[in-house]
Amino acid sequence: MAQAGHGVGETRACGTGACAAVAAAVQRHGIPSAAASYTVDVPGGQLRVDRIADGSMELTGPAQIVAQGTTVLASSAASAGAATVH
């Protein structure tokens, strides 16, 4: 699965997109609502989506910081100062 972020191009992974891809595949192929595990391959590795019997999903997979920075948020700059973004 590939995911493009707004203004940043293709991203290495997208948990929301992985869960949505599983939900769409399950619905399209008429898979019963039983609990099951699915593997979604993304450029950053493999994500595991566990579908729970009640229809909810749990996502697991690798995570790592790929960028760091500091910014000043216009609406809170006067009162809070700079915010560090990870």
C-alpha positions in Angstrom: 0.0 0.0 0.0 1.3 3.5 -0.8 0.2 6.7 1.0 0.8 10.3 0.0 0.8 13.0 2.7 -0.5 16.5 2.1 2.4 18.4 0.6 5.1 15.9 1.5 4.7 13.2 -1.1 4.7 9.5 -0.4 5.1 8.5 3.3 6.7 5.4 4.7 3.6 4.2 6.4 0.0 5.2 7.3 -1.8 3.4 10.1 -5.2 4.9 9.2 -4.7 3.9 5.6 -3.7 0.4 6.5 -6.8 -0.1 8.6 -9.0 1.4 5.9 -7.4 -0.9 3.3 -8.2 -4.0 5.4 -11.8 -2.7 6.0 -12.3 -2.2 2.3 -10.8 -5.6 1.3 -13.0 -7.4 3.9 -16.1 -5.6 2.7 -15.3 -6.1 -1.0 -14.6 -9.8 -0.7 -17.5 -10.5 1.7 -15.3 -11.9 4.5 -17.3 -12.7 7.6 -17.1 -10.4 10.7 -15.0 -12.9 12.7 -11.8 -11.8 14.3 -8.7 -12.2 12.1 -5.2 -10.8 11.5 -4.0 -9.2 8.3 -0.5 -8.0 7.2 -0.3 -4.8 5.2 3.0 -4.2 3.4 4.0 -0.5 3.3 7.4 1.1 2.2 8.4 1.4 5.9 7.8 -2.3 6.7 4.9 -4.5 7.6 1.9 -3.5 9.7 -0.4 -6.0 11.4 -4.1 -5.1 11.5 -6.1 -7.3 13.9 -9.8 -7.2 13.2 -11.8 -7.7 16.4 -15.1 -9.6 16.3 -17.0 -6.4 17.2 -15.6 -4.7 14.1 -12.9 -2.6 15.7 -9.3 -2.9 14.7 -5.9 -2.8 16.4 -2.8 -1.8 14.6 0.8 -2.9 15.4 4.1 -2.3 13.6 7.4 -0.6 13.8 7.7 3.1 14.7 10.6 5.4 14.6 11.3 9.2 14.6 12.2 10.2 11.0 12.3 14.0 11.6 12.5 16.6 14.4 12.0 20.3 14.4 10.9 23.4 16.3 8.2 25.8 15.3 6.4 28.8 16.7 2.6 28.5 16.5 1.0 31.8 15.5 -2.1 31.5 17.7 -0.2 30.6 20.9 3.2 32.2 20.2 2.7 35.1 22.7 1.7 32.9 25.6 3.4 29.6 25.1 6.6 30.3 23.2 8.1 27.7 20.8 6.7 24.2 20.5 8.9 21.2 19.7 7.5 18.9 17.1 8.5 15.2 17.0 
